């Protein structure tokens, strides 16, 4: 056993993939309302209406 070569540990890769999927899901959940408001505003403008709600602007 002492003379055997060390094998790489592949059991951490599924955990890293799972963590990446969870982070991508959380980012989508966090960004979805912003994208939804933007798309709704664009649909309102494209339909020719003039009473569309304005999107909040952030100054630096």
C-alpha positions in Angstrom: 0.0 0.0 0.0 2.8 2.4 0.7 4.3 1.9 -2.8 1.1 2.5 -4.7 0.8 5.8 -6.6 -1.6 8.4 -5.3 -4.9 8.5 -7.2 -6.6 11.8 -7.7 -9.7 12.4 -5.6 -12.7 12.8 -8.0 -15.3 12.7 -5.3 -15.2 16.5 -4.9 -16.2 17.3 -8.5 -19.9 16.5 -8.1 -20.1 18.8 -5.1 -18.5 21.6 -7.0 -21.0 21.1 -9.9 -23.9 21.0 -7.4 -22.6 24.3 -5.8 -22.3 25.9 -9.3 -25.9 24.9 -10.2 -27.2 26.2 -6.9 -25.4 29.5 -7.4 -26.7 29.8 -11.0 -30.2 29.1 -9.7 -29.9 31.8 -7.0 -28.5 34.3 -9.5 -31.5 33.6 -11.8 -34.0 34.0 -9.0 -32.4 37.2 -8.0 -32.2 38.7 -11.6 -35.6 37.5 -12.9 -37.7 40.4 -11.5 -35.3 42.9 -13.0 -35.5 41.3 -16.4 -39.2 40.9 -16.2 -39.7 44.6 -15.5 -37.4 45.6 -18.3 -39.1 43.3 -20.8 -42.6 44.5 -19.7 -41.5 48.1 -20.2 -40.1 47.3 -23.6 -43.4 45.6 -24.6 -45.3 48.6 -23.4 -43.1 51.0 -25.4 -43.3 48.7 -28.5 -47.1 48.8 -28.3 -47.1 52.5 -28.7 -48.4 53.4 -25.3 -47.1 56.6 -23.6 -48.1 55.8 -20.0 -45.4 53.2 -19.5 -43.9 53.0 -16.0 -40.3 54.2 -16.1 -37.5 52.0 -14.9 -35.5 53.1 -11.9 -32.2 54.7 -12.8 -29.2 54.5 -10.5 -26.6 57.2 -10.5 -23.0 56.5 -9.7 
